[in-house]
């Protein structure tokens, strides 16, 4: 009998868990990905998977959160995502993600991270 070898990589459950561990709520994840909060709960439980644009938005949100995690602890990530940001003309990063406007947020976080290193 052979033992199953653990697989490297991500699962959607792990991605949701990491985003939540970084300070964002299921509601925040739902807003950023354009779905209802219940769908995020299904992803977290492993009973469904995001597809197409929703999948892309989820992994982009995960990318942003991971970069922010290199600069801030979870409370700081949550605050940064919900704070009005002069770089976005007073818009909040979470609102830009909800509108599907990821690139300016990613660029801002990359600059922030580069300055923190």
Helices and strands as residue ranges (DSSP letters): H 12-21, H 26-33, H 37-45, H 52-69, H 74-82, G 86-88, H 93-98, H 102-116
